[in-house]
Amino acid sequence: MPGSQPGGPLGTKAAIALGSNLGNRVGFLQDAVTAFDAFGDVVAVSPLYETAPVGGPEQGPYLNAVVIIETSVPPRILMKIGRAHV
């Protein structure tokens, strides 16, 4: 039903930063956006940006994006949704 998702009516906009540097980076980011769409309305998705890793062990470059959703899902749950897909 438009205007609702698990958790109740829409109401709060959330900006969520996404990043992946393993495997099918684009696919993982797309999966995350799709998952967030199931828990609210995706309002906007930024272009993808490739960035070098900072610190830690040697690793490949990251692909990063930001997604804006309108949702009533609490922030900690949104974080779990994102971690499950990226």
RASUL-V350414 format. One line per field, one symbol per residue. phi: phi as a letter, one per 20 degrees, with the letter a starting at -180 (. if undefined). psi: psi as a letter, one per 30 degrees, with the letter a starting at -180 (. if undefined). burial: + if it has 9 or more other C-alpha atoms within 8 Angstrom, else -. Layout:
phi->???
psi->???
burial->???
This chain:
phi->.gnbbgooffadecdcecbbcclegfffffffffffffdrdfebcffececffcmmfgbffedcbcddcdbdffgffgffffffdd
psi->kkgllkfallekkkkkkkkkgkbieeeeeeeeeeeeffgakkelkllkkklkljaalklllkkllkkklklgkleeeeeeeefff.
burial->---++---++-------++++---+--++-+++-+++-++++--+---------------+++++++++++++----+--++--++
